[in-house]
């Protein structure tokens, strides 16, 4: 799979999440995905291979950084709670999709009950 196809797959997975909104608050180079106004993914749109930054449990984040050279502390984000994942193929595609799910779930868990109920409809 090419790096462009990997990025397209990541964008599609983020956009498919219930209540997900794609936004460009930092300019045309970064697609930001939010749920209920809270970021769960930032996808770089610059030159290939690109990357995606995802919220992550701090213990899991540290473990992932040890396991994969392509996972580093979040670029321009809270280094404890965010990882940046290179979309160069060094992290298996299924793992990247699971990390998108994890990031989304962490953000949704912090929403109010009313906000979560809206996502379910």
LOTOR-685111 format. One record per residue: residue in three letters; x negated, y, z negated of N, C-alpha, C in turn. Coordinates in steps of 0.001 Angstrom, whole numbers, plus 500000, padded with zeros to 6 digits. Layout:
LOTOR-685111
ALAXYZXYZXYZ/...
//
This chain:
LOTOR-685111
UNK499142498816500000500000500000500000499102501239500000/UNK499434502189500845498633503413500913498919504295499702/UNK498011505221499444498213506120498301499456506983498502/UNK499745507373499753500959508135500025502207507327499709/UNK502192506042500064503329505166499770503474504970498262/UNK502340504859497558502391504731496094503036505970495480/UNK502625507149495948503199508389495421504693508460495734/UNK505082508087496964506502508091497341507304507155496435/UNK506725506010496120507401505042495241507582505620493836/UNK506564506310493337506637506935492010507711508021492009/UNK507731508860493030508728509932493110510130509341493167/UNK510314508294493964511627507657494077512055507056492738/UNK511117506430492016511442505821490716511846506896489704/UNK511142508014489707511471509113488787512835509707489124/UNK513082509937490403514329510561490836515541509667490583/UNK515316508346490523516414507395490341516899507295488895/UNK516160507863487967516547507784486553517836508578486306/UNK518732508057485464519979508785485178519710510196484647/UNK520322511175485276520180512558484835518888513235485240/UNK518030512549486004516733513123486389516930514289487351/UNK516139515345487119516148516527487973514714516801488392/UNK514508517031489687513183517369490218513060518883490255/UNK511956519403489729511772520841489604510327521177489978/UNK510066522454490252508723522904490631508325524152489833/UNK508322524068488497508009525254487687506547525687487780/UNK505663524796488249504231525108488324503773525320489758/UNK504712525493490689504359525696492088504608524445492915/UNK504265524543494202504564523476495160503679522248495028/UNK502637522312494222501679521206494144502044520137493117/UNK503066520398492288503430519442491232504948519316491161/UNK505432518086491399506857517795491210507047517401489754/UNK507910518127489047508175517850487636509551517216487529/UNK509607516069486875510883515392486665511300515575485215/UNK512562516031485050513086516322483720514402515583483524/UNK514713515306482266516030514825481886516493515726480748/UNK517683516289480885518231517234479898517238518364479610/UNK516536518813480651515604519927480520514247519579479936/UNK514001518291479661512717517869479073511914517050480086/UNK510639517386480201509772516702481165509516515255480753/UNK509568514358481770509115512990481531508070512543482545/UNK507902513297483641506885512944484633506471514178485428/UNK505182514252485737504638515296486608503837514580487691/UNK504220514767488941503565514091490053502804515118490873/UNK501485514916491001500691515849491810500965515580493280/UNK501139516657494042501478516539495456500325516972496356/UNK499162517188495758497986517596496526497422516435497321/UNK496138516508497652495514515458498468495639514078497817/UNK495703513049498665495753511662498189494480511361497399/UNK494497510484496399495606509591496099496682510207495203/UNK496404511316494562497373511921493660497434511204492328/UNK498310511705491467498444511121490136499829511441489597/UNK500177510738488522501413511027487803501058511113486322/UNK501558512147485662501370512291484218502670511889483538/UNK502532511036482516503691510447481856503551510510480350/UNK504659510761479670504691510728478214504460509278477785/UNK503784509092476660503448507740476242503283507684474728/UNK503703506562474140503448506340472724501933506453472491/UNK501502507195471463500061507427471277499216506160471167/UNK499710505129470488498930503885470367498820503177471710/UNK499929503122472435499907502505473763499028503319474707/UNK499106504649474609498302505521475467496816505202475319/UNK496368505071474084494954504777473834494578503404474384/UNK495466502430474209495208501081474714495112501083476236/UNK496021501788476896496012501845478360494738502498478884/UNK494265503532478188493031504216478610491830503283478507/UNK491863502379477529490773501398477395490856500348478508/UNK492069499982478912492255498902479892492055499342481332/UNK492373500591481642492340501048483038491515502318483182/UNK490531502277484083489734503480484360490605504574484979/UNK491695504185485653492568505138486326493566505825485406/UNK493527505521484107494420506181483149493571507019482207/UNK493846508316482192493081509263481387494041510113480550/UNK493516510820479541494388511704478757495092512714479675/UNK496308513071479320497133513954480148496428515235480558/UNK496426515500481850495786516692482406496648517909482080/UNK496089518864481353496795520085480935498023519797480071/UNK498002518668479354499128518281478503498589517830477152/UNK499489517566476211499087517049474907498395515701475117/UNK497104515636474837496292514452475141496720513221474339/UNK497359513450473199497787512324472355499052511662472904/UNK499929512445473508501236511942473923501424511811475435/UNK500430512181476223500555512112477677499335511446478297/UNK499573510623479312498524510022480122498683510484481559/UNK497563510629482248497583510863483684497097509578484353/UNK497906509073485291497632507808485970497276508107487423/UNK496056507735487814495636507911489212496428506937490084/UNK496902507420491225497671506573492137496769506028493242/UNK495610505530492812494605505017493743494621503496493843/UNK495594502858493197495676501405493232494952500730492094/UNK494231501486491260493479500876490157494404500404489023/UNK495614500966488972496632500526488020497722499852488841/UNK498057498581488528499066497875489333500378498654489423/UNK500999498586490600502236499315490846503330499019489837/UNK503469497751489456504508497386488493504240498024487135/UNK502968498119486765502597498763485501502957500253485537/UNK502704500898486672503048502318486807504558502504486652/UNK505351501639487280506810501733487167507274501523485722/UNK506629500585485012506964500363483598506622501597482761/UNK505523502263483096505132503468482356506098504625482623/UNK506655504685483831507693505683484120508909505406483243/UNK509320504133483171510456503756482314510179504135480861/UNK508980503847480396508589504130479006508658505636478727/UNK508128506432479638508133507888479469509566508411479406/UNK510381507975480340511788508399480386512497508003479081/UNK512292506761478654512953506271477431512528507065476199/UNK511243507438476118510771508248474991511476509601474950/UNK511638510227476109512291511534476172513777511397475838/UNK514444510413476416515875510214476164516128509937474681/UNK515231509200474042515403508873472620515419510113471739/UNK514800511192472194514742512439471412515909513382471710/UNK516766513017472646517918513845472979519005513679471924/UNK519928514611471909521058514486470987521983513376471493/UNK522843512901470610523796511861471006524666512352472170/UNK525106513603472097525951514159473160525205514162474500/UNK523926514529474479523142514532475716522983513106476257/UNK522724512146475359522581510751475787523896510218476358/UNK525001510583475714526319510137476195526595510663477595/UNK526171511904477878526355512473479215525593511681480280/UNK524425511158479910523631510382480861524314509072481209/UNK525065508529480264525710507230480451526923507313481372/UNK527417508516481602528621508649482434528295508836483897/
//
